């Protein structure tokens, strides 16, 4: 919690109230009213999903309504979590420029960021209400209730964030600065609105104007990433198309409430749980006894841990949330820089995209007809190759690390720490076994880990602090909301790209490339790296997989080999700043300002690109064991 407060202060210290005023008291009261149901929603999701597992495999009477109820509650959790994150100023934002300017300019940019977020919320509040109203005509199949009970989360969450934006602006203390910032944002919105007649004839050039220009300007001005994406896609749809704006809200709903993403908050809570119960300390002690005396040792552990747990949740954000809380505290105590840690965490997220049971692999198989079994077999070695290239860079960066204060563990100490850590070390294997044996879905499996964590924490490690439970639940909702809102607005951008015809134009251009398979692979790497920075892996695969896989076959590229290439390329784009959503998810999970990870991550991305090139040159890595 201290790290979160420090991050908040560094990112926007001028936003904090200077004295306890009636406005501050109102803000705290309403904030508590939001935090309590948000925390209870996390509990409700855990109970609902675990009850479904028990009913299906122990009682042998499946609860047909459990997934439906979980989906309804999840959208409320995502929106209320976003509200908590907004109130705490924990929505991810790029502060490279903001942090480098004078305090007066920084205060102005902070006010602009709040006004820009308010502008986006104000623009979509009516479409969100219209969307919730339209959903009222739909009845859920299992619970037989109106779907507006679920969709109402969107306008409620939007209105609450607008309220906190107003309260924050009131507490700035400099009314002239707030008015100046509000007028600046209003003027920019008005200029774009007046330019609509000139924008419409530009066609797909508007994609560059909005999805590159507007997003880039907002991101570097310090506007939270989710709201930068939202403003860009809203402007594109409203000013250059005739699409009803209610569609944008629908795409946000689709992106935020995809049931597989429910693993994100549950794995975040699991990460906090294993830290609180002492399981994390036991694991770190054992891993440190093995590799602690090696230069960069715990960095190797991070790479290996992500390889082991990857895919068990179906979400890279959830995988990172399961690993980072275990390793980061000890790594920081050993002198590792937070920026380097979050950069390596993001890089390992990209590295492990091909490792089964990855949802991206399953999606490719479902939309292209490629054997999912073959994809699972072919995905292990490419991830290992990238792990080796990352480890090589870790060795280079930490070859001079001072370990004079670190004592090498004896064999008896290693054995003792292993026995103590064994229940904790078993957790990833328990989770993976539950998936492989079909006991739980990728969404449900995190609840098994949580129940396991409760049992082991209470009965073996006996370090369960009940007083920390409520703050952990609120923290889970807050961090989940920050991540999910980014995914929601990014899904809206993906839909805008689809409707523009960009996907068809890309496929046509790649079909006529000279140079055969080598040129096709090279262009595919470039294209999917760029696409990965604005699209989640699954939407990109759904959009372009059916178009490009037949072309790959026609130019002589094995379909499994091509799948590994594009997945790794998309992973690099997904975790590459300044646009990659995965990078900001890693920063949110690691509680690190995105600016701190910018410099170190480029080296890791180059290492990943080297691994990708090796995989592309040697098809055997992907298809040698088929």
KOLGU-877516 format. One record per residue (C-alpha): x, y, z negated. Coordinates in steps of 0.02 Angstrom, whole numbers, padded with zeros to 5 digits, always signed. Layout:
BEGIN
XYZ
...
***
This chain:
BEGIN
+00000+00000+00000
+00144+00117-00037
+00212+00091+00139
+00041+00132+00212
+00034+00293+00112
+00209+00341+00164
+00168+00308+00347
+00011+00412+00332
+00105+00555+00252
+00241+00551+00384
+00116+00543+00527
+00005+00684+00468
+00047+00761+00302
-00050+00917+00344
-00209+00814+00352
-00203+00775+00165
-00311+00884+00054
-00211+01007-00050
-00331+01008-00199
-00479+00912-00264
-00626+01008-00193
-00810+00967-00170
-00770+00920+00010
-00631+00804-00047
-00746+00727-00177
-00879+00698-00044
-00748+00621+00072
-00690+00503-00066
-00869+00454-00112
-00922+00416+00067
-00757+00327+00096
-00791+00211-00051
-00966+00178+00016
-00888+00119+00179
-00744+00020+00102
-00856-00090-00007
-00964-00162+00134
-00810-00177+00246
-00726-00284+00113
-00883-00387+00087
-00894-00418+00274
-00721-00498+00271
-00781-00614+00132
-00941-00652+00227
-00845-00700+00383
-00732-00818+00287
-00879-00901+00199
-00984-00915+00358
-00847-00993+00464
-00787-01112+00328
-00967-01165+00293
-00983-01208+00477
-00830-01321+00466
-00894-01407+00309
-01067-01432+00382
-00999-01503+00545
-00866-01622+00479
-00916-01664+00300
-01106-01649+00291
-01124-01698+00476
-01260-01566+00499
-01192-01423+00605
-01251-01247+00567
-01312-01190+00737
-01323-01010+00677
-01148-00992+00601
-01059-00927+00757
-01202-00810+00796
-01201-00736+00621
-01012-00722+00626
-01024-00625+00790
-01153-00505+00718
-01050-00473+00562
-00890-00457+00662
-00943-00303+00760
-00993-00220+00595
-00825-00268+00522
-00734-00196+00673
-00827-00031+00668
-00824-00005+00479
-00640-00055+00481
-00612+00078+00614
-00699+00205+00501
-00587+00158+00353
-00433+00171+00465
-00492+00342+00528
-00518+00406+00352
-00345+00347+00301
-00263+00414+00461
-00205+00238+00501
-00259+00227+00683
-00098+00204+00779
-00024+00358+00861
+00139+00400+00947
+00234+00532+00849
+00395+00546+00950
+00350+00722+01009
+00248+00772+00858
+00388+00727+00739
+00518+00827+00836
+00429+00997+00838
+00421+01135+00708
+00301+01114+00560
+00180+01245+00627
+00171+01160+00796
+00154+00991+00712
+00006+01056+00610
-00075+01118+00770
-00048+00951+00859
-00120+00857+00710
-00274+00966+00718
-00284+00937+00907
-00273+00749+00878
-00420+00755+00758
-00520+00867+00875
-00483+00754+01024
-00542+00602+00926
-00699+00697+00875
-00728+00747+01057
-00723+00565+01115
-00841+00511+00975
-00960+00654+01015
-00961+00607+01200
-01007+00426+01168
-01125+00443+01020
-01280+00460+01131
-01229+00318+01250
-01196+00209+01097
-01371+00243+01031
-01444+00205+01203
-01344+00043+01208
-01408-00010+01036
-01586+00031+01090
-01570-00073+01249
-01502-00218+01146
-01661-00213+01041
-01753-00300+01184
-01638-00451+01167
-01674-00585+01037
-01532-00692+00971
-01557-00877+01013
-01519-00955+00843
-01571-00825+00713
-01714-00756+00820
-01681-00576+00771
-01660-00421+00876
-01484-00396+00944
-01497-00214+00893
-01450-00271+00716
-01278-00307+00788
-01266-00166+00915
-01316-00035+00785
-01139-00051+00715
-01075+00053+00861
-01175+00215+00834
-01161+00198+00645
-00973+00179+00652
-00955+00321+00778
-01060+00439+00671
-00960+00397+00514
-00796+00431+00604
-00867+00597+00664
-00912+00640+00484
-00736+00602+00423
-00663+00703+00567
-00764+00854+00513
-00717+00830+00330
-00534+00817+00377
-00540+00976+00480
-00627+01069+00339
-00486+01018+00221
-00347+01080+00335
-00342+01245+00242
-00303+01348+00398
-00468+01386+00482
-00386+01488+00620
-00276+01339+00668
-00427+01222+00670
-00526+01343+00780
-00378+01360+00898
-00360+01171+00910
-00547+01145+00937
-00553+01278+01074
-00401+01201+01159
-00484+01029+01166
-00650+01102+01221
-00564+01202+01359
-00475+01047+01427
-00638+00948+01427
-00728+01091+01514
-00592+01107+01647
-00605+00922+01689
-00794+00934+01693
-00789+01082+01812
-00662+00990+01921
-00779+00842+01949
-00828+00894+02128
-00644+00896+02176
-00602+00735+02086
-00734+00620+02164
-00663+00627+02342
-00490+00576+02280
-00539+00393+02265
-00414+00280+02177
-00295+00425+02149
-00407+00459+01999
-00338+00300+01922
-00169+00385+01914
-00243+00550+01852
-00342+00472+01709
-00260+00306+01665
-00083+00372+01680
-00092+00562+01667
-00228+00585+01535
-00174+00435+01432
+00009+00487+01437
-00030+00668+01390
-00142+00616+01245
-00023+00482+01179
+00128+00598+01174
+00023+00739+01100
-00010+00626+00950
-00190+00578+00986
-00224+00404+00913
-00201+00272+01047
-00379+00206+01042
-00452+00379+01069
-00326+00420+01207
-00384+00265+01301
-00565+00308+01266
-00551+00487+01329
-00467+00427+01489
-00594+00294+01533
-00740+00407+01486
-00673+00546+01597
-00644+00425+01740
-00819+00351+01733
-00911+00513+01698
-00822+00625+01823
-00776+00511+01968
-00912+00378+01971
-01100+00366+01951
-01086+00230+01819
-01204+00249+01670
-01096+00293+01520
-01189+00163+01418
-01084+00037+01515
-00926+00101+01431
-01001+00066+01261
-01049-00107+01320
-00871-00144+01376
-00805-00081+01209
-00927-00197+01123
-00868-00341+01232
-00685-00307+01196
-00702-00281+01008
-00824-00420+00966
-00753-00565+01066
-00770-00704+00938
-00592-00767+00962
-00529-00599+00897
-00611-00639+00731
-00448-00730+00696
-00362-00559+00684
-00439-00500+00519
-00436-00676+00447
-00252-00700+00484
-00214-00526+00419
-00299-00575+00256
-00207-00741+00256
-00042-00649+00273
-00085-00538+00124
-00145-00690+00026
+00014-00792+00047
+00115-00640-00005
+00010-00611-00161
+00008-00793-00216
+00197-00813-00208
+00192-00928-00057
+00281-00797+00047
+00421-00779-00079
+00444-00967-00086
+00456-00980+00104
+00575-00833+00118
+00685-00903-00020
+00702-01068+00072
+00733-00988+00241
+00858-00869+00164
+00950-01014+00082
+00969-01094+00254
+01013-00943+00360
+01034-00799+00238
+01223-00807+00248
+01221-00797+00438
+01229-00625+00519
+01053-00584+00580
+00992-00746+00501
+00816-00692+00454
+00794-00617+00627
+00821-00791+00698
+00692-00853+00574
+00568-00724+00639
+00593-00783+00818
+00574-00966+00768
+00425-00934+00656
+00329-00847+00795
+00370-00993+00910
+00300-01116+00782
+00139-01025+00737
+00104-00955+00910
-00062-01000+00983
-00140-01069+00825
-00255-00919+00813
-00281-00879+00997
-00223-00700+00970
-00048-00626+00972
-00103-00495+00845
-00160-00633+00728
+00002-00731+00753
+00103-00576+00709
-00008-00543+00559
+00025-00719+00495
+00216-00704+00508
+00264-00523+00474
+00205-00507+00292
+00306-00662+00248
+00473-00604+00318
+00473-00414+00327
+00492-00374+00140
+00647-00482+00120
+00721-00423+00285
+00699-00241+00231
+00782-00279+00065
+00931-00346+00163
+00947-00180+00253
+00853-00213+00415
+00781-00056+00493
+00589-00054+00502
+00594+00003+00684
+00704-00143+00734
+00593-00266+00640
+00434-00210+00725
+00524-00207+00893
+00578-00388+00871
+00404-00435+00810
+00327-00361+00968
+00457-00447+01077
+00420-00616+00998
+00236-00585+01033
+00278-00572+01217
+00398-00720+01208
+00266-00839+01142
+00126-00804+01266
+00157-00968+01359
+00157-01082+01207
+00003-01194+01189
-00133-01189+01134
-00127-01014+01208
-00295-00944+01262
-00213-00866+01414
-00163-01040+01473
-00340-01103+01445
-00411-00954+01539
-00295-00981+01687
-00347-01162+01697
-00532-01118+01688
-00531-00982+01822
-00405-01057+01944
-00433-01244+01928
-00253-01278+01873
-00238-01425+01752
-00242-01359+01574
-00142-01511+01518
-00007-01467+01645
-00006-01287+01587
+00014-01343+01406
+00160-01454+01454
+00242-01321+01562
+00227-01181+01434
+00347-01244+01300
+00516-01223+01386
+00487-01048+01458
+00450-00986+01282
+00607-01072+01219
+00713-00990+01355
+00651-00819+01302
+00684-00864+01120
+00865-00900+01167
+00887-00734+01257
+00811-00640+01110
+00923-00733+00988
+01075-00689+01095
+01032-00504+01077
+01004-00526+00889
+01178-00603+00878
+01253-00456+00973
+01163-00322+00871
+01201-00400+00702
+01373-00473+00737
+01449-00344+00620
+01319-00354+00482
+01394-00339+00308
+01349-00495+00210
+01480-00477+00075
+01341-00458-00054
+01253-00618+00006
+01305-00780-00077
+01296-00940+00024
+01176-01064-00054
+01237-01235-00110
+01157-01397-00052
+01068-01419-00219
+00999-01242-00211
+00936-01272-00034
+00852-01435-00088
+00772-01353-00240
+00705-01206-00137
+00639-01330-00008
+00540-01426-00139
+00468-01264-00208
+00426-01200-00034
+00356-01363+00034
+00171-01324-00001
+00194-01154+00082
+00294-01224+00229
+00156-01350+00259
+00032-01212+00298
+00077-01187+00484
+00070-01376+00510
-00099-01388+00422
-00167-01251+00535
-00096-01326+00694
-00156-01500+00648
-00332-01433+00622
-00331-01362+00799
-00252-01514+00882
-00367-01638+00793
-00521-01535+00836
-00569-01505+00655
-00587-01318+00686
-00591-01198+00831
-00456-01066+00857
-00570-00944+00767
-00614-01056+00621
-00439-01120+00588
-00386-00963+00494
-00519-00999+00362
-00439-01168+00330
-00275-01076+00300
-00361-00955+00181
-00443-01095+00081
-00277-01187+00077
-00192-01027+00018
-00319-01005-00123
-00299-01186-00181
-00109-01186-00174
-00096-01013-00251
-00209-01055-00397
-00153-01234-00431
+00033-01237-00385
+00111-01064-00381
-00012-00990-00509
+00022-00810-00460
-00154-00761-00411
-00193-00581-00459
-00381-00557-00446
-00364-00369-00465
-00274-00359-00297
-00412-00450-00205
-00523-00298-00169
-00379-00188-00105
-00323-00334+00005
-00497-00351+00080
-00507-00164+00115
-00332-00167+00190
-00384-00312+00302
-00536-00218+00365
-00435-00058+00393
-00296-00140+00491
-00418-00246+00592
-00520-00094+00639
-00365-00001+00699
-00317-00148+00811
-00490-00192+00875
-00537-00014+00925
-00383-00007+01035
-00433-00172+01115
-00610-00109+01140
-00561+00050+01232
-00428-00046+01331
-00565-00165+01388
-00660-00015+01454
-00505+00034+01554
-00494-00143+01624
-00674-00134+01682
-00641+00034+01765
-00495-00042+01862
-00605-00184+01920
-00745-00073+01982
-00623+00038+02076
-00577-00105+02193
-00396-00096+02137
-00386-00285+02112
-00440-00323+02291
-00319-00193+02362
-00177-00268+02261
-00211-00444+02324
-00220-00386+02504
-00055-00294+02490
+00034-00444+02412
-00029-00564+02545
+00067-00474+02682
+00235-00461+02595
+00390-00508+02696
+00521-00622+02620
+00413-00770+02570
+00405-00838+02395
+00550-00737+02324
+00470-00571+02370
+00300-00630+02311
+00371-00680+02141
+00469-00517+02123
+00317-00410+02164
+00209-00517+02049
+00330-00487+01905
+00325-00299+01933
+00136-00295+01959
+00091-00401+01808
+00212-00308+01696
+00120-00148+01740
-00050-00231+01727
-00004-00305+01559
+00025-00131+01490
-00156-00081+01521
-00247-00247+01515
-00258-00386+01388
-00192-00551+01458
-00362-00634+01475
-00448-00492+01571
-00298-00478+01688
-00302-00665+01722
-00489-00664+01753
-00471-00517+01872
-00320-00570+01973
-00297-00757+01946
-00426-00817+02074
-00354-00694+02201
-00168-00726+02181
-00152-00911+02141
-00208-00964+02316
-00079-00842+02388
+00056-00919+02277
+00012-01092+02343
+00017-01028+02522
+00194-00960+02504
+00258-01118+02418
+00258-01071+02233
+00200-01209+02114
+00043-01155+02024
+00109-01199+01850
+00273-01110+01885
+00178-00956+01945
+00068-00961+01790
+00219-00953+01676
+00294-00809+01775
+00139-00699+01769
+00103-00739+01586
+00278-00688+01532
+00270-00533+01642
+00102-00482+01569
+00171-00514+01395
+00316-00395+01424
+00197-00262+01486
+00075-00292+01344
+00210-00260+01214
+00302-00120+01304
+00276+00060+01247
+00206+00187+01279
+00050+00102+01349
+00062-00078+01290
-00078-00116+01166
+00020-00259+01087
+00162-00143+01036
+00043-00035+00935
-00036-00190+00858
+00138-00245+00802
+00170-00072+00730
+00003-00075+00638
+00039-00247+00565
+00216-00198+00516
+00159-00031+00445
+00290+00060+00549
+00275+00222+00646
+00279+00178+00833
+00415+00308+00858
+00537+00206+00752
+00527+00054+00864
+00544+00141+01032
+00733+00134+01048
+00766-00042+00983
+00625-00124+01080
+00698-00085+01251
+00845-00198+01218
+00729-00340+01168
+00620-00311+01322
+00775-00322+01432
+00819-00487+01347
+00643-00549+01383
+00657-00492+01563
+00820-00589+01577
+00729-00743+01512
+00587-00714+01634
+00709-00701+01781
+00790-00865+01727
+00619-00949+01721
+00576-00877+01892
+00739-00934+01973
+00732-01111+01902
+00559-01187+01928
+00615-01345+01837
+00598-01252+01671
+00410-01242+01700
+00374-01401+01798
+00517-01519+01753
+00413-01622+01632
+00250-01629+01731
***
